[in-house]
Amino acid sequence: MAKIQKTLPPDIEIDIIRDGSEDIENAIFGLAESIFYALLFVILVVFIFLGNWRATVIIGITIPISLLTSFIYLLMADSSLNIISLASLTVAIGMVVDDAIVVLENITRHIERGASPREASIYATNEVWTSVIATTLVIVAVFVPLTMLSGMAGIMFKELGWIVTIVVCASTTAAITLTPMMSAYFLKIDGAAHTYKGIGIIYKPIDKFLIWL
């Protein structure tokens, strides 16, 4: 723009009417905020219902790993961080922990019944992996058709369809592989009552309510 300004008559000035980079920066900050709140609420929900900080850490690792696959896709597709891709990631954040929570809750249930973490990880995952995959395929069935749109709608929503599909598939893969592996090594069996119910006055009322429910 500085070079073009020199070729123009002196009475013509160039001013910025609209700066698109501001929208992108706002979207990036919005995505970062969404990731922060997602991690925060996931930590709170898992910690309240399972009462185990180790289980909370295992679930928390699922989010960045799943989102990483979307950035790999953007790189391979020669795409960029824009409003559509960032909005797609924001939509996908809420979906990436569902499968891992289902698998992990079943694993902790087996551990509370006396199974070792390794045995619990194997048998609990075998019990729910078909259901976990089925729920993911339902989401895929909704978003894959967006990748087949043409015209302006295709330009706007094709990336949304691909990103959400890839992220939820990655989260499901992590839920039935990474989550049980980490549970086998990270969760402890030394006194299930102490490990899962030992948060004292904070957890005991919640535990009583859940048992009643």
N, C-alpha and C positions, 0 to 999 in steps of 0.2 A: 504493500500500500504506500510506503514511503517513496518507492521508485515511481509509482503511478502519479503521485501527488506532484512530482517535479515536472511531469509532462503536461499537466493541466494548466489552464490560464490562472493567473494569480487570484482572481476573484471567485474561484471555485474551491470549496473546502470539502473534505471527506470526513464524515462523522459516523460513528457506530450507531446504527438504529436498533439492532437487536444482536445480543451476544448469546449464541446457542450454547456456548460452553458453560454458562451459568446454570442452565437447566440440567446439563449433564452432572455438574458438580453437586447440585441440589439432590439429584437422583442418587448419586453415589453416597452422599451423607444420609439420605433416607434409607438406603439399603443397609448401610452400616448400623443405623439406629434399629432397623428391623431385626438384624442379626443379633444385636445386643439384647433386645427385648425377648426374642425367641429363646436365646440361651438362658436368660434370666428366668423366664416363666417355665421353661422345660426343667431347669434345675429345681425350682420351687415345687412343681407338680410331682416330679419323680421323687424328690426328697420327702414330700408329705405323704405320698401313697406307699412308698417302699421303705422310708426311714433309713436309707443306707447311702452314705456319701460315695462309696465305691460304685454303686449302680448308677448314681447321678453322673459320675465322671465318664462311665462307659457310654451313656446316652449322649452326653455333651460332645463326645468325639465324633459322633455320627454326622453332625451338621457340617463342619468344615470339610470332611472327606467327601460327602455327597455334593456339596457346592463346588468342590474342586473339579469334578467331572464336567460341570457346565463350562468352566473357563477353558478346559481342554477342548471342548466342542467349539467354543467361540474361536479358539486359535486355529483349529483344523478347518473350520468353515470360513476362515479369513474374515470373520465378523469383528465387531468392536463393542465396547461398552457404550450403549446408547439407552434411550429412554425405554425402548421395548425390551431389550435384554435385561436391564436392571429391574424393570417391573416384573419380568418373568421370574427372576431369581427371588424377588420378594414374595411372589405367590408360592414358589416352590418351598420356601423355608418352612412354612407351616406343615408341609407334608413329609419332610425328610425324617422325622423322628417317630412317626406313627408305628412303623413296622418294628423298629428297634425296641420300643416300649413294650409292645405285645410279646416279643421274644424274651426280653429281659424279665418281665413280670412272671412269665411262666417258669423261667429258670429259677428265680428266687423262690417261687412256690415249691418247686421240687427240693431246693436246698432246705427250706423250712421243714419239710417232711423228713429230712435226714439224709438225703442223697449228697454225695460229694459234689463239689462244683463241676468237676469234669463230667461225671455221669449226668448231673442235672442239665448241663449245657447240651449234651448229646440228645437225651430223651426229650427234653422240653422243646428243643428246636424241631425235632422230628414230628412232634405233635402239632405244631402250628405253622410249619413252613408252607404247606399248601394253601392255607387260609391267607397268609401274608402275601403270597404271590398273587392269589386271586384278587385281593383288594387292590393291589398295584395294577393289575391288568384292567380293572374297571376304570382307574384314573387314566391309564394309557388309552383306553378305548374312547375316552372323552376328548383327549388332547391331540391324539394323532391325526384325526381329520383336519385339524387346523393347519397341519403341514401340507395339506393337499389343495388349499385354497389358491385361487389365481387372482390376478389383478391387484388393485390397491389393498384389498383385504388380505391377500396372500403376503404382500410385502409387510403389512403391519403385524399379522398374527402367526406367520409361519415360524418365526423364531420363538415365539411364546410356546407353541406346540412342541417344538423340538427340545427346548430347554427343560420344560416341566417333565416331559417324558423321560429324558435322559437322567435327570436328577432323581426322580422317584424310582427308576430302575436301579440306579446306583445305590440309593438308600436301602432298597430291598435286598440287594446283593450283600451290602454291608451288614444288614440285620440278621441274615441267615449264615453269615460266615464270620465277619469280624466280631460281632456282638457275642456270640457263643464262645469264640476263642478267647476274648478278653475276660469273659465271665469265668471261664475255666481256670484262668491263672490269677485273676484279680479279686474275685469274690472269696470270702472266707466262710468256713463252716464252723469255726470255733464258737459253738453256742449260738444256735439260730435265734434264740430269744434275746440274747445280748446283742448280737450283731444287727438284728432288724428291728428290735423293739426298745433299744436302749437309749432313747433320746429324752427319757424322763418326762417331765411335766409337759413338754412341747408335743411329744408324739402320742402319749398314752390316751388323751382324750380323742385324738383323731383315730387311733386304733380301735377304741371302743365304739366310736360312731361307725366305722367301716364294718366291724363285726356285726353290729346291729343292722346295718343297711343290707 
